Amino acid sequence: MNRDALVLIGSPKGIEKSASARVSLVLTEPLETAGWSVKRLWLYDADEDELLTSILSADLIILSSPLYFDSLPAPVIRRMEVVVEKRRRTPVEEKAPRFVSILNCGFVEPKHNETAQRICRRFASRARFEWYGSISLGCAGAMRRRIRRGLIIAGEALSKGFPVPPKVKRLTKKPLIPRLAYIVGGNVTWRRIAKKNGLSKGDLLAQPYKPRP
Ligand SMILES: Cc1cc2nc3c(=O)[nH]c(=O)nc-3n(C[C@H](O)[C@H](O)[C@H](O)COP(=O)(O)O)c2cc1C
């Protein structure tokens, strides 16, 4: 088995500072320990030729992206379209690369990623990649113990040529904090940011586009 993994980062924040990059590092650690070479590309500025050649030489492709409006960031979708179009016109390889998607969203419930995961799965099928599973994270990919464990279990399985095991979903699907705590915490943060910018709590409740009676 060849051991070349390609990580595609779909966050505009880049390959170092984004949550997408951070969670992908935990997933690829077991791969690197097992001797895989891991290449990272930032989808926002990757050269198109480099992207396509990297895909050709990869045995495993990992897309790690944030959720944007229940979907993927527009530049990620654009890149997906380019890849599908290109691969539609090229002969099928003997061994299609395996494909895994990790999506992280801002809300506590990882299930918000479900529609976007279906988009990823469809992309994998259209691009003739072998679907090897998905991981959905909430709370902006916050790295608690059970999330880290899930990512490591997934990385170990992938490093041995297996898909993401069902156990990973069991570890990652439950929200990390109660919904109410998230709302209260979110409100405190919004008020703090508003104050820092010279705005009041009342300004936060403004509804300038609300239709007038
Ligand atoms: C334009 C935009 C749209 C977003 N849409 C959603 C959304 O629909 N649901 C959600 O839970 N989080 C949403 N988020 C939050 C991001 O998914 C979340 O902050 C994520 O952790 C960012 O990951 P990154 O650091 O890799 O970019 C959105 C953020 C932005 C900037």
The ligand as a Gaussian input file, in Angstrom:
#p B3LYP/6-31G(d) Opt

LIG

0 1
 C      -19.583000      33.196000       6.659000
 C      -19.730000      32.165000       7.770000
 C      -20.815000      31.290000       7.765000
 C      -20.967000      30.349000       8.786000
 N      -22.048000      29.503000       8.764000
 C      -22.228000      28.619000       9.777000
 C      -23.369000      27.755000       9.803000
 O      -24.221000      27.743000       8.911000
 N      -23.522000      26.926000      10.867000
 C      -22.605000      26.880000      11.898000
 O      -22.803000      26.102000      12.837000
 N      -21.483000      27.660000      11.877000
 C      -21.278000      28.521000      10.841000
 N      -20.153000      29.324000      10.827000
 C      -19.129000      29.143000      11.864000
 C      -17.931000      28.340000      11.344000
 O      -18.328000      27.120000      10.743000
 C      -16.986000      28.014000      12.521000
 O      -16.571000      29.218000      13.135000
 C      -15.798000      27.192000      12.116000
 O      -15.202000      26.652000      13.308000
 C      -14.714000      27.996000      11.395000
 O      -13.667000      27.089000      11.055000
 P      -12.251000      27.580000      10.505000
 O      -11.511000      28.195000      11.674000
 O      -11.589000      26.352000       9.995000
 O      -12.523000      28.590000       9.414000
 C      -20.004000      30.280000       9.823000
 C      -18.912000      31.169000       9.828000
 C      -18.778000      32.102000       8.822000
 C      -17.623000      33.066000       8.851000

